[in-house]
Amino acid sequence: MPLFAIIVAALAIGFEQLIQVKFGAMGVIAFVALAIGIKAKNSMIGGLGAVILVMLLAQSG
């Protein structure tokens, strides 16, 4: 179980770094809001993070 937790944490940190490199600070804020919203089962915060990420993705394309 600890190995699984370490792998998941490493993947999460790697994904967060990828978001930060590609989308800057706003991408990190959106990713954190999405993660907090999912973890807390709060659809407003999760939805806000998702909308910001989609807007950043649409802007870069």
Backbone bond lengths (Angstrom), bond angles and torsions (degrees), N, CA, C in turn:
res aa  C-N    CA-C-N  psi(-1)  N-CA   C-N-CA  omega(-1)  CA-C   N-CA-C  phi
1 M - - - 1.451 - - 1.529 111.83 -
2 P 1.351 119.97 -42.60 1.471 118.51 178.65 1.530 112.67 -62.85
3 L 1.332 117.28 -33.73 1.460 119.54 178.53 1.523 110.78 -64.81
4 F 1.333 116.73 -40.90 1.456 121.41 177.53 1.529 110.89 -61.88
5 A 1.330 117.08 -41.77 1.467 121.35 179.33 1.526 110.87 -64.64
6 I 1.303 117.09 -39.11 1.472 120.74 179.23 1.527 110.10 -66.60
7 I 1.321 117.07 -41.70 1.466 120.74 179.44 1.526 110.87 -64.11
8 V 1.330 116.26 -44.32 1.466 119.94 179.20 1.527 110.69 -63.61
9 A 1.327 117.02 -42.08 1.467 120.57 178.91 1.526 110.93 -63.90
10 A 1.320 117.36 -40.88 1.464 120.51 179.30 1.529 110.75 -65.09
11 L 1.323 117.13 -40.78 1.464 120.02 177.53 1.521 111.72 -64.92
12 A 1.332 116.66 -40.33 1.464 120.30 179.47 1.527 110.98 -65.01
13 I 1.317 116.65 -42.95 1.466 120.28 179.42 1.527 110.20 -66.46
14 G 1.326 117.13 -40.89 1.458 120.27 177.64 1.521 112.02 -62.74
15 F 1.332 117.02 -42.59 1.459 120.61 178.36 1.519 110.81 -64.84
16 E 1.328 116.59 -40.57 1.466 120.07 179.10 1.528 110.77 -63.89
17 Q 1.319 117.67 -39.78 1.463 120.93 177.93 1.530 111.10 -65.50
18 L 1.330 116.35 -39.27 1.465 120.51 176.84 1.524 111.05 -61.91
19 I 1.328 116.40 -43.25 1.466 120.96 177.90 1.523 110.18 -62.40
20 Q 1.343 116.29 -42.58 1.463 119.73 -178.03 1.523 110.87 -65.21
21 V 1.309 118.25 -40.24 1.465 120.88 -179.39 1.524 110.20 -67.03
22 K 1.340 116.31 -41.56 1.462 119.94 -174.86 1.527 112.48 -80.41
23 F 1.348 118.42 -40.18 1.462 121.16 -172.08 1.523 114.61 -118.31
24 G 1.311 119.00 -0.79 1.451 121.61 176.26 1.520 113.08 76.17
25 A 1.310 114.90 -159.23 1.463 121.25 -175.15 1.524 112.24 -65.05
26 M 1.322 117.28 -35.91 1.461 119.98 -179.67 1.519 110.99 -64.61
27 G 1.318 117.89 -35.44 1.456 121.50 176.20 1.512 112.34 -64.19
28 V 1.330 116.35 -40.09 1.471 120.62 178.19 1.522 109.77 -66.36
29 I 1.325 117.18 -42.90 1.467 120.49 178.88 1.523 110.45 -61.55
30 A 1.316 116.98 -42.62 1.466 120.81 179.34 1.522 110.91 -65.38
31 F 1.336 117.49 -42.49 1.460 121.35 179.59 1.523 110.81 -64.18
32 V 1.320 117.41 -41.88 1.467 120.77 178.66 1.524 110.62 -66.24
33 A 1.325 117.97 -41.62 1.467 120.66 177.80 1.523 110.75 -62.55
34 L 1.323 117.01 -40.60 1.467 120.71 177.80 1.518 110.73 -64.27
35 A 1.322 117.22 -44.45 1.467 120.91 -179.82 1.528 111.45 -64.95
36 I 1.329 117.28 -42.59 1.474 120.60 178.97 1.517 110.28 -65.55
37 G 1.312 116.73 -42.00 1.460 120.28 179.10 1.516 112.52 -61.54
38 I 1.335 116.64 -41.23 1.466 119.81 178.90 1.521 110.52 -68.38
39 K 1.321 116.64 -44.10 1.466 120.52 -177.03 1.527 111.47 -66.71
40 A 1.335 117.22 -39.04 1.462 121.58 -178.67 1.528 112.42 -88.38
41 K 1.325 116.45 -0.62 1.465 121.99 -176.95 1.535 111.33 55.40
42 N 1.330 114.67 40.77 1.454 122.01 178.30 1.528 107.20 -108.67
43 S 1.317 115.64 106.43 1.461 119.51 -174.14 1.527 112.64 -69.68
44 M 1.315 118.70 -26.68 1.465 119.95 -179.04 1.530 110.75 -68.61
45 I 1.310 117.63 -47.37 1.462 120.77 -179.46 1.525 110.40 -68.80
46 G 1.327 116.91 -43.20 1.463 120.54 177.76 1.512 111.90 -62.50
47 G 1.313 116.08 -41.77 1.468 120.35 178.61 1.510 111.98 -65.40
48 L 1.323 116.56 -39.20 1.465 120.69 178.09 1.526 110.62 -62.60
49 G 1.328 116.61 -45.57 1.466 120.18 177.30 1.515 111.83 -61.74
50 A 1.337 116.86 -41.57 1.463 120.94 179.76 1.524 111.12 -65.00
51 V 1.319 117.26 -41.86 1.465 120.93 -179.96 1.522 110.73 -64.47
52 I 1.316 117.60 -41.53 1.460 120.29 179.02 1.521 110.36 -64.18
53 L 1.350 117.07 -43.38 1.458 119.36 178.04 1.531 112.06 -61.91
54 V 1.332 116.31 -41.67 1.465 119.19 178.32 1.515 111.10 -63.78
55 M 1.330 116.90 -40.27 1.469 119.80 178.23 1.536 111.07 -64.08
56 L 1.325 116.87 -38.98 1.460 120.03 177.85 1.529 111.12 -67.31
57 L 1.333 116.44 -39.48 1.465 120.09 177.95 1.526 111.40 -66.13
58 A 1.318 117.61 -40.68 1.461 121.61 179.49 1.531 110.67 -66.88
59 Q 1.304 116.70 -35.30 1.458 121.45 -178.81 1.533 111.06 -69.03
60 S 1.340 116.65 -36.29 1.461 119.33 -176.30 1.525 112.09 -79.45
61 G 1.324 117.68 -17.61 1.467 120.85 -175.15 1.461 114.64 -87.10
